[in-house]
């Protein structure tokens, strides 16, 4: 199941358009905040797919029966670009546990690159709801490496893979390389092209650099 939120009209389109806009994205504070706001929107959408149980809430005037989420959530992201997006999801799922995956592109002499996995910091994810976010699914390789690394910590009951902008190629790669049983993919928008260096076109550019500045 792949949900593409830009296929419906919502305020998300405004935030994604500001991430894409070459002028607006120069304001890194707004860029990070927009990623965070998009994380909040995804959290709200995902919340409709969690498990719920009725609970009686005592108000000053009586008892209100409300369905409240019971799923145990692990909110995971890939460093470093994922941090503001992760924080947005955490703003809504504020009692979730958190996981971080460190991976980077290792470039070879011919200009090609492979994704090097470095470090995993994660709680047990067995039987829990895993939300794995990365703002960009370009080739899809980082997402697959991150997901497989997390599976060393258990088998989630359900996984939500979330990105702000994905390429068609990246989504197909993810679908091909992971077992999609109990996995839902969410993306803000879907772009057609990838450059030879696996940047998404039209995309937004380098999300990590735009959020946090250039790296060496
Ligand atoms: N990562 C980014 O930040 N941008 C892309 O276009 C692809 C991967």
Boltz pocket constraint, residues with backbone or C-beta under 6 A from the ligand:
constraints:
  - pocket:
      binder: B
      contacts: [[A, 81], [A, 136], [A, 138], [A, 198], [A, 199], [A, 200], [A, 201], [A, 203], [A, 204], [A, 205], [A, 206], [A, 207], [A, 208]]
      max_distance: 6.0
